[in-house]
Amino acid sequence: MDGGDSVPGVIVPAPEPWAVEPAEAASTTHVDERTDAPARHRPWLGAGLSGLGAGAAIGVGQLVPGLSAMLVAILLGALVANVASLWGGLPAALEPGLAFASRRLLRLGVVLLGLQLVLGDIAALGWPIVLGVVAIVGGTMGGTLLVGRWLRVDASQALLIAGGFSICGAAAVAGVDGVLARRKDAETATAVALVVLFGTVMIAVMPTLAGLLGLNPRTAGIWTGASVHEVAQVVAAAGIIGPEALRVAVVVKLARVLMLAPVLGVVSWRQRAELAAAPRTDRALPPLVPLFVAGFVAMVVVRSLGVLPDGVLDAAKAAETWLLAAAMFALGTSVHWRVLRRAGGRPVLLAGLATLIVTCIGAAVAALAG
């Protein structure tokens, strides 16, 4: 089932609590429940399927150490959609719930991601590394977007890849997707698959490079945390190097995750400016600060205050994993083989070059601060 462009000219009513951009419109893949009145009261069908897919993906991820549940969820969603296409596609009754999972559940997962961050741990890294993290995220974002333009990759696809590879993998792709005024589910799913694929390769690459170069554990940890895409992948790669490298790498990686809020704020501002300059006037402007970004920041503050018990934090982590996996399953249902064939090799090449950019900038930061 192909993912489509947003439907032009949709006047959207007042958003629900987690509807962060009033400009959000339906795609041809997932029917927005606000534009499909007869199905609007049945979102539990597609959302329930997404939840089952998330549970299966998490189970597979626990059986295979180092395997991302989000990647498994996307693959499961794509498998279900492509098999269903042999018999005419997924039932229309599932589409409102799949749209709900791919947008609302995704944002809630990003909000809960903030509970992983403690500002005191990040400040303890020292200003050279903190400023280096800003350079890593800014340099990788800018470099990836420039290369994407040169490769003639669609602007929204390039932005999704840039966000995922510079900040925190699939969660960052999800966050960028949440502030795009015009989006395609297939592009989001492609970006998540690429960021997980290349990040998995980095699990083997980083320990090998650290050993060949004879890096001390601190420097190797900084480089790994600065370069690898997913938090889980950072843990796997740095764990191979050693416990000291692992401690440093995780905190450096979480400092990159903290950059999610300002980056999404900038992307939202740019989206707002582009829509305001467009000749059409029937599309509402997105908010300057999306609500789920504010929720993410609030969760960072709450975690940093140390007021939540470990049991609550463990439950929130489990909920975050389930929510993001459910969203990835829903996005995966938009990945049809015809969509991938049309995308071609340019997004893959862009992902490889983005990995090279973040690794090189991360190496410079590690050399200066290690």
N, C-alpha and C positions, 0 to 999 in steps of 0.2 A: 504494500500500500504506500503510495507516494506521499511525502510531506509536501504541503503547498505553501504559497505565500499568504500573508495576511489578507483578509478580505477588505478592500478599500471602502471607505465611506461609512463605516459602522459607527453609529453614535452610541456610546456605551453608557449605561446608567451608573449610579453611584457605586463604587467598588465595595466588595466585601472586605472584612478586616484584613485579609492577607492579599488582596488584589492590589499590587503595588503600582501598576501602571494603567490608568484609565484607558489608554490607547489600545489595550490588548484586544486583539481580534482573533477570530477563529481561523484555523488552517483547514485545508481540505483533508488533512489526515485525521485530526481530532476535532469533532464538532463542539464548539463552545456551548456550554449549557445555557448561556444567556441568549443565544440565537436559535436554539432548538427547543422551543417551548414544550412540545410533547415529551421530549426525553429529559428535560431539565430536572425532573424529580427522580430520576433513576441513576444518579452518578455512582451509587454504591456498586453497580454491576462491574463497570470498568475498574473502579478503585479497588474493589474486592479482588479482581483478577491480578491487579498490580501488587496488592499485598501478598497474595499467594506466590507470585513470581519472586517478590523480594525475599520471602521466607525460604524458598528453594535456593535462591542465589546465596543467601547468607549461610545456609547449610553446606553448600558446595565449597564456599570460601573457608569454612572451618575445617573441612576435610582435607583441603589442599593448602598448606601454609604458604603465605605470600601471594595467594591468588585474590585479587580484588573482587569483593561481592558486587560492586557496581559494574564491573566489566561483565561478570557472569549474568547479571540482571539484564544488561543491554543485549547480550547474545541470546538469552532466553526470549526476550521480547521480540527480537528480530526473527528468531526461529518460529515462534508462534504465528507471527504475522505472515511470514513467507509460506509456511505450510497451509495456513488458512486461505491464502490467495489462490491455492489450487482448487478451492471449492467456492470461489467468489469473494473471499475476503472475510475479515472479522465482522460479526454482527453490528449493525448500526447502534444497537442499544448499548454497546460497550463504549462508544466514542466519548460521550460526556464524562464518564468516569475516568477514562484514560487522559482526557484533557485536564481534569481536576488533579490527577496524580502528577502529571508532568509539569504542572505549574504550582499549585497550592502546596502539595506535599513537599515538593522540591524546596520551596522557600522556607517552610517550617524546618526542614533539615538544615538549611544554611544558618538559620537563627540558632539552633541548638549547637552548631559547630562552634559558636562563640564560647561555649562552656569549656572548651579544651584549652583556652588561652589564659595565662596568668601574666599580667603586665610586669610584675616584679621579676619573674624569671627572664623575661625579654630584656628588661633594663639592666639586669646583671651581666648580660653579654658585653656591655660597654658600648660607648657611642661609635667607635670605629666599625663594629660589626652591624649595629643598628643602621647607621648611614649606608653601609655596604648593602644591606638588604633592600633599602630604598633604591639604590642604584641597580641592583639585580632586577627588581620588579619593573622599574621604569625603563631600564635598558632593554630588557627582554620584550616588554610590551611594544615599545617603539620600534625595535629592530624587526620583530615579527610582523608588525603591520606594514612596515616598509617593504620587506621581502614579499609579503602577501600581495601588495600592490604590484610589485615587479612581476610576480608569477601570475597576475590577473586572477587571483582567488577572490571569490565573492567577499565583499567587505564584512558582512556579518559573520561568515565562516572564519575569516582571518581574525576577527576580534575574539571569537570564542576560543580559537586555538591559542591566541596570544594570552588571554586571561588564564586558561588552564595551565599552560606551560610556565608562566612567570610566577604564579601565586601558589595554588594548592590543588592542582589537578582537577578532578571531576567536580568537586564542590565549587571551584571557581568558575568552571564552565557553566554550572547551574546558576551561579549568581549573575554572571554576565547575561545569560539567557533571560533571567528575570527582569532585566532592565531594558532589553531591546524592544523598541517600538514595532519593528518588523522582524519576524523570526520564522525559521523553519525548523520543525522538530528533527528532520533528517540531518540538518547541519549540526544541531546540538549533539545528537547521538554520535555522529561521525567524530566530532571534537573530543567527546568523552572516550570513545574507543581508541583514538590516536594517543591521547594523553596517558591512558592506562598502558597501552602497548609499549610506547617508548619509555615510560617510566619503569616498566618491568625489565626492559633491556638494561636500564641503568643500574638495576640491582647487582648485576654481574660486572658492569663496566667500572663503577666507582671503586670497589675494593681492589680490582685489578690495577687500575691507574695509581691508586694510593700505594700499593705494594711496589709497583715498578719505579715510582718516583721516590720511594723511601720516605714518605711523609710521616711526621709524628702524629699521634692519635688526635690531638686537638685540631691541627690543620686539616687532617683528613675528614674529621667530623664537620668542621665548618664548610668545607667544599661539598661534602655530601648533602648536608642540610640546605645548602645554597643552590644546589643543582638538580636534585631529584624531585620529581613532580608531586607524587602523593605522599601523605604522611606515613602510611603503611609501608610504602616502598622505601622511604628514608630509614625507617626502623629496620627493615630487612637488610638494606645495603650497609648501614652503619654497624648493625649487629655483627656482620661478618668481619668488619675491621676490628671491633673490640668494644668493651663496655665504656671506656672513656670517650671514644669517638661517638658512641651512641648517645650519651648524655648531651654532648655539645650539639650534635646534628639535629636532635629533636627540637631543642630550643630555637636553633637558627631557623628550622623549618616553620615552627609556630610563629616566629617573627614575620615570616613571609605570609602566613595565613592572616595575620593582623592587617596586612596591606589590602586585604579584600575590601574593607569598608571604604577607604579613600578612593580606590580604583573604581569601585562601583558608583561612587558619588560622581566621579569625573565622567564616566560613561553615561550615566543618567543625565548629567548636565548637557553633554554633547548631543544626546538624543533629543533632549528638549529644545536645544538651539536649532537643530536641523528641522524639526517639525515646525517650529515657529517661523522659520524662513521659507518653508514650503508654500507654494501658491494656494494649496487647498486649506480650507479653514474649518472643515467638519471633523477633524481629528483632535481629540482632547490631548493636552500636553501631559507627559508623565510628571510626577512630583519631583522636586529638587532632591529630596532624600527619600528613596523608597522605604516603605514601612519595614520591610524585612531586613534592610540594612541597619535601620535604627534598632531593630530587635537584636541583630547580631552584636552590635556595639554594647547594648544593654547587658547581654549575656556575658560579654567579656568583663564588664565592670562587676557584675555579680560574682563571677568566678574569682576575680582578683581580690574581692573583699573577704573571701574565705568563709562565707556564711553558709554554704551548702555542705551537707554531710556527704561522705563518700558514697553512700547508698544512692542518694539522689543523682550524683554525678554519673555513677555507673548506669543508672536507669536512663538518664538523658543521653548517654553515649549509645546505648542500645537503640533508643528511639531514633536518634539521628541516623544511625546506620540503616535502620529499617525504612525510614522516610526517604532517604536518598536512593536506596536500592529500589523502592517502589517507583520512584520518579524515573529512574533509569530504565526500568522494565517498560514503563509506559512510553518513554522516548524510543526505546528499541523497537516498538511496534510500528514506528514510522520508517524504519530502515528496510526498504525493499531493494532487491538486487538491481532493479532498474535505476533507483536513485544513486546507488553506489557506482554504477557504470557511468552515469552522467557526470558524477563528481570527478572521476578520473584520478590521475596520480598527483595532481598539483597539491591538494591538501596534505597528502602523505609527505611529499617533498617539503612543504612548508613546516610540517611537524618535526621532521628531521633537522631542518635548519634552526628551528626554534630551540630544539634540544641542544644543538651546538652552541647557540648564542648564550643560553643560560649557563651552560657548563663553562664556557670561557670567562664570562663575567664572574661566575662563582669562584673560579680558580684565582682570578685577580684579587678578589676580596679575601679569600683564604690565605693567599701569599702575604698580603699586607697586614692582616689581623691575626694570623696564626703564629 
